[in-house]
């Protein structure tokens, strides 16, 4: 009966011995894999964050546009009201000046 021994994944050259160099190389390879996975996870997270930020910005821009339209309309109404009152005041002043000058003459 022959016993099969499980191959040590750190035995990179397959000689049945695990040297310090192979241990270091194996650890470096595993660290590189983990780092690459972390980078991919970060990229996905960043994409989602950008997507969320864009959606939020679009909503905020839409609300700002709506509010601007409301404020703009209100300003137009108030301007028309002030303009009407100013015209009335001007016409009244013009009439008073006319009356004043006609009384002096």
C-alpha positions in Angstrom: 0.0 0.0 0.0 1.3 3.4 -0.9 0.3 6.4 1.1 -0.3 9.5 -0.7 0.9 12.6 1.1 -0.9 15.8 0.6 1.2 18.3 -1.3 2.0 21.4 0.6 0.8 24.4 -1.4 3.9 26.3 -0.2 6.2 23.7 -2.1 6.3 25.9 -5.2 8.9 23.9 -7.1 7.3 20.5 -6.2 10.5 19.0 -4.8 8.8 17.9 -1.6 10.6 20.4 0.5 9.4 23.8 1.7 12.2 26.3 1.9 12.1 29.6 3.6 12.2 31.3 0.2 9.1 29.3 -0.9 7.3 30.2 2.3 8.1 33.9 1.7 7.1 33.6 -2.0 3.9 31.8 -1.1 3.0 34.4 1.6 3.8 37.2 -0.9 1.6 35.5 -3.6 -1.3 35.2 -1.1 -0.9 38.8 0.0 -1.0 39.9 -3.6 -4.2 37.9 -4.2 -5.8 39.5 -1.1 -4.6 42.9 -2.2 -6.0 42.4 -5.7 -9.3 41.3 -4.3 -9.4 44.3 -1.9 -8.7 46.6 -4.9 -11.6 45.0 -6.9 -13.9 45.4 -3.9 -12.8 49.0 -3.5 -13.5 49.6 -7.2 -17.0 48.1 -6.9 -17.7 50.2 -3.8 -16.4 53.3 -5.5 -18.7 52.6 -8.5 -21.7 52.2 -6.2 -20.8 55.3 -4.3 -20.5 57.3 -7.5 -23.8 56.0 -8.7 -25.5 56.9 -5.4 -23.9 60.3 -5.5 -25.0 60.9 -9.1 -28.6 59.9 -8.2 -28.5 62.2 -5.2 -27.1 65.1 -7.2 -29.7 64.6 -9.9 -32.5 64.6 -7.3 -31.0 67.7 -5.7 -30.7 69.5 -9.0 -34.3 68.6 -9.9 -35.5 70.0 -6.5 -33.4 73.1 -6.9 -34.8 73.7 -10.4 -38.3 73.3 -9.1 -37.6 75.7 -6.2 -36.0 78.2 -8.5 -39.0 78.1 -10.8 -41.3 78.8 -7.8 -39.1 81.6 -6.4 -38.8 83.1 -9.9 -42.5 83.0 -10.4 -43.1 84.6 -7.0 -40.5 87.3 -7.8 -42.2 88.1 -11.1 -45.5 88.4 -9.3 -44.1 90.7 -6.6 -42.2 92.7 -9.2 -45.4 93.2 -11.2 -47.1 94.3 -8.0 -44.3 96.8 -7.1 -44.2 98.0 -10.6 -48.0 98.7 -10.5 -47.7 100.5 -7.2 -44.7 102.5 -8.5 -46.7 103.5 -11.6 -49.6 104.6 -9.4 -47.3 106.6 -7.1 -45.6 108.2 -10.1 -49.0 109.0 -11.7 -50.2 110.4 -8.4 -47.0 112.5 -8.0 -47.3 113.7 -11.6 -50.9 114.8 -10.9 -49.9 116.6 -7.7 -47.1 118.4 -9.6 -49.6 119.3 -12.3 -52.1 120.6 -9.7 -49.4 122.5 -7.8 -48.1 124.2 -11.0 -51.6 125.1 -12.2 -52.4 126.7 -8.8 -49.3 128.9 -9.0 -50.0 130.1 -12.4 
